[in-house]
Amino acid sequence: MNFLKEKVKKYQEKKLSEAKQKLDYYTEIKNHLEKQLQNSTKEESFGIKEKIEKQKEFIEIWSKNIIKINKELKKLKS
């Protein structure tokens, strides 16, 4: 049984690492777009604002995934 728990734990840790990387990626893109927004014209700003909203959605999704994975890891440690 411990063997199976260890395999699941390693898998969850791998997924947590991937989720954190994706969260960082989408956060970087959002920050870059926000900087672009400051230097853009009114016409350009509409499209950039839409992209920023999309990135915020991705950030929210990956944040929730990280929370779920952390809960699973806590269950395994118990």
Biotite code that builds the C-alpha atoms (Angstrom):
import biotite.structure as struc

atoms = struc.array([
    struc.Atom([0.000, 0.000, 0.000], chain_id="A", res_id=1, res_name="MET", atom_name="CA", element="C"),
    struc.Atom([2.879, 2.401, 0.746], chain_id="A", res_id=2, res_name="ASN", atom_name="CA", element="C"),
    struc.Atom([4.246, 1.800, -2.743], chain_id="A", res_id=3, res_name="PHE", atom_name="CA", element="C"),
    struc.Atom([0.987, 2.964, -4.279], chain_id="A", res_id=4, res_name="LEU", atom_name="CA", element="C"),
    struc.Atom([0.817, 6.004, -1.998], chain_id="A", res_id=5, res_name="LYS", atom_name="CA", element="C"),
    struc.Atom([4.358, 6.980, -2.977], chain_id="A", res_id=6, res_name="GLU", atom_name="CA", element="C"),
    struc.Atom([3.526, 6.689, -6.685], chain_id="A", res_id=7, res_name="LYS", atom_name="CA", element="C"),
    struc.Atom([0.409, 8.823, -6.271], chain_id="A", res_id=8, res_name="VAL", atom_name="CA", element="C"),
    struc.Atom([2.328, 11.348, -4.164], chain_id="A", res_id=9, res_name="LYS", atom_name="CA", element="C"),
    struc.Atom([5.053, 11.683, -6.812], chain_id="A", res_id=10, res_name="LYS", atom_name="CA", element="C"),
    struc.Atom([2.415, 12.077, -9.503], chain_id="A", res_id=11, res_name="TYR", atom_name="CA", element="C"),
    struc.Atom([0.624, 14.788, -7.501], chain_id="A", res_id=12, res_name="GLN", atom_name="CA", element="C"),
    struc.Atom([3.904, 16.606, -6.844], chain_id="A", res_id=13, res_name="GLU", atom_name="CA", element="C"),
    struc.Atom([4.678, 16.518, -10.571], chain_id="A", res_id=14, res_name="LYS", atom_name="CA", element="C"),
    struc.Atom([1.215, 17.903, -11.376], chain_id="A", res_id=15, res_name="LYS", atom_name="CA", element="C"),
    struc.Atom([1.657, 20.610, -8.724], chain_id="A", res_id=16, res_name="LEU", atom_name="CA", element="C"),
    struc.Atom([4.943, 21.660, -10.290], chain_id="A", res_id=17, res_name="SER", atom_name="CA", element="C"),
    struc.Atom([3.360, 21.809, -13.748], chain_id="A", res_id=18, res_name="GLU", atom_name="CA", element="C"),
    struc.Atom([0.405, 23.813, -12.429], chain_id="A", res_id=19, res_name="ALA", atom_name="CA", element="C"),
    struc.Atom([2.730, 26.319, -10.770], chain_id="A", res_id=20, res_name="LYS", atom_name="CA", element="C"),
    struc.Atom([4.674, 26.704, -14.007], chain_id="A", res_id=21, res_name="GLN", atom_name="CA", element="C"),
    struc.Atom([1.485, 27.378, -15.950], chain_id="A", res_id=22, res_name="LYS", atom_name="CA", element="C"),
    struc.Atom([0.315, 29.865, -13.332], chain_id="A", res_id=23, res_name="LEU", atom_name="CA", element="C"),
    struc.Atom([3.642, 31.697, -13.591], chain_id="A", res_id=24, res_name="ASP", atom_name="CA", element="C"),
    struc.Atom([3.430, 31.646, -17.396], chain_id="A", res_id=25, res_name="TYR", atom_name="CA", element="C"),
    struc.Atom([-0.059, 33.160, -17.533], chain_id="A", res_id=26, res_name="TYR", atom_name="CA", element="C"),
    struc.Atom([0.853, 35.723, -14.874], chain_id="A", res_id=27, res_name="THR", atom_name="CA", element="C"),
    struc.Atom([3.880, 36.817, -16.913], chain_id="A", res_id=28, res_name="GLU", atom_name="CA", element="C"),
    struc.Atom([1.759, 37.176, -20.041], chain_id="A", res_id=29, res_name="ILE", atom_name="CA", element="C"),
    struc.Atom([-0.835, 39.226, -18.142], chain_id="A", res_id=30, res_name="LYS", atom_name="CA", element="C"),
    struc.Atom([1.869, 41.521, -16.749], chain_id="A", res_id=31, res_name="ASN", atom_name="CA", element="C"),
    struc.Atom([3.362, 41.950, -20.220], chain_id="A", res_id=32, res_name="HIS", atom_name="CA", element="C"),
    struc.Atom([-0.052, 42.797, -21.670], chain_id="A", res_id=33, res_name="LEU", atom_name="CA", element="C"),
    struc.Atom([-0.693, 45.321, -18.903], chain_id="A", res_id=34, res_name="GLU", atom_name="CA", element="C"),
    struc.Atom([2.570, 47.062, -19.791], chain_id="A", res_id=35, res_name="LYS", atom_name="CA", element="C"),
    struc.Atom([1.540, 47.036, -23.455], chain_id="A", res_id=36, res_name="GLN", atom_name="CA", element="C"),
    struc.Atom([-1.807, 48.531, -22.476], chain_id="A", res_id=37, res_name="LEU", atom_name="CA", element="C"),
    struc.Atom([-0.094, 51.549, -20.930], chain_id="A", res_id=38, res_name="GLN", atom_name="CA", element="C"),
    struc.Atom([1.707, 52.297, -24.193], chain_id="A", res_id=39, res_name="ASN", atom_name="CA", element="C"),
    struc.Atom([-1.186, 51.610, -26.566], chain_id="A", res_id=40, res_name="SER", atom_name="CA", element="C"),
    struc.Atom([-3.735, 53.705, -28.374], chain_id="A", res_id=41, res_name="THR", atom_name="CA", element="C"),
    struc.Atom([-7.459, 53.541, -27.669], chain_id="A", res_id=42, res_name="LYS", atom_name="CA", element="C"),
    struc.Atom([-8.070, 51.229, -30.617], chain_id="A", res_id=43, res_name="GLU", atom_name="CA", element="C"),
    struc.Atom([-5.351, 48.814, -29.538], chain_id="A", res_id=44, res_name="GLU", atom_name="CA", element="C"),
    struc.Atom([-6.372, 48.896, -25.902], chain_id="A", res_id=45, res_name="SER", atom_name="CA", element="C"),
    struc.Atom([-9.698, 47.122, -26.504], chain_id="A", res_id=46, res_name="PHE", atom_name="CA", element="C"),
    struc.Atom([-8.023, 44.003, -27.894], chain_id="A", res_id=47, res_name="GLY", atom_name="CA", element="C"),
    struc.Atom([-5.375, 44.039, -25.189], chain_id="A", res_id=48, res_name="ILE", atom_name="CA", element="C"),
    struc.Atom([-8.020, 44.319, -22.453], chain_id="A", res_id=49, res_name="LYS", atom_name="CA", element="C"),
    struc.Atom([-9.771, 41.246, -23.870], chain_id="A", res_id=50, res_name="GLU", atom_name="CA", element="C"),
    struc.Atom([-6.495, 39.312, -23.805], chain_id="A", res_id=51, res_name="LYS", atom_name="CA", element="C"),
    struc.Atom([-5.857, 40.409, -20.212], chain_id="A", res_id=52, res_name="ILE", atom_name="CA", element="C"),
    struc.Atom([-9.297, 39.133, -19.173], chain_id="A", res_id=53, res_name="GLU", atom_name="CA", element="C"),
    struc.Atom([-8.564, 35.797, -20.836], chain_id="A", res_id=54, res_name="LYS", atom_name="CA", element="C"),
    struc.Atom([-5.264, 35.546, -18.957], chain_id="A", res_id=55, res_name="GLN", atom_name="CA", element="C"),
    struc.Atom([-7.072, 36.336, -15.682], chain_id="A", res_id=56, res_name="LYS", atom_name="CA", element="C"),
    struc.Atom([-9.418, 33.422, -16.353], chain_id="A", res_id=57, res_name="GLU", atom_name="CA", element="C"),
    struc.Atom([-6.473, 31.085, -16.909], chain_id="A", res_id=58, res_name="PHE", atom_name="CA", element="C"),
    struc.Atom([-4.794, 32.353, -13.744], chain_id="A", res_id=59, res_name="ILE", atom_name="CA", element="C"),
    struc.Atom([-7.955, 31.670, -11.757], chain_id="A", res_id=60, res_name="GLU", atom_name="CA", element="C"),
    struc.Atom([-8.264, 28.150, -13.195], chain_id="A", res_id=61, res_name="ILE", atom_name="CA", element="C"),
    struc.Atom([-4.664, 27.238, -12.413], chain_id="A", res_id=62, res_name="TRP", atom_name="CA", element="C"),
    struc.Atom([-4.891, 28.746, -8.932], chain_id="A", res_id=63, res_name="SER", atom_name="CA", element="C"),
    struc.Atom([-7.873, 26.499, -8.222], chain_id="A", res_id=64, res_name="LYS", atom_name="CA", element="C"),
    struc.Atom([-5.981, 23.507, -9.604], chain_id="A", res_id=65, res_name="ASN", atom_name="CA", element="C"),
    struc.Atom([-3.053, 24.225, -7.285], chain_id="A", res_id=66, res_name="ILE", atom_name="CA", element="C"),
    struc.Atom([-5.401, 24.372, -4.302], chain_id="A", res_id=67, res_name="ILE", atom_name="CA", element="C"),
    struc.Atom([-6.978, 21.031, -5.282], chain_id="A", res_id=68, res_name="LYS", atom_name="CA", element="C"),
    struc.Atom([-3.616, 19.349, -5.725], chain_id="A", res_id=69, res_name="ILE", atom_name="CA", element="C"),
    struc.Atom([-2.391, 20.660, -2.369], chain_id="A", res_id=70, res_name="ASN", atom_name="CA", element="C"),
    struc.Atom([-5.511, 19.215, -0.708], chain_id="A", res_id=71, res_name="LYS", atom_name="CA", element="C"),
    struc.Atom([-4.829, 15.840, -2.316], chain_id="A", res_id=72, res_name="GLU", atom_name="CA", element="C"),
    struc.Atom([-1.224, 15.920, -1.132], chain_id="A", res_id=73, res_name="LEU", atom_name="CA", element="C"),
    struc.Atom([-2.358, 16.707, 2.424], chain_id="A", res_id=74, res_name="LYS", atom_name="CA", element="C"),
    struc.Atom([-4.706, 13.712, 2.330], chain_id="A", res_id=75, res_name="LYS", atom_name="CA", element="C"),
    struc.Atom([-1.826, 11.490, 1.259], chain_id="A", res_id=76, res_name="LEU", atom_name="CA", element="C"),
    struc.Atom([0.393, 12.715, 4.077], chain_id="A", res_id=77, res_name="LYS", atom_name="CA", element="C"),
    struc.Atom([-2.296, 11.951, 6.674], chain_id="A", res_id=78, res_name="SER", atom_name="CA", element="C"),
])
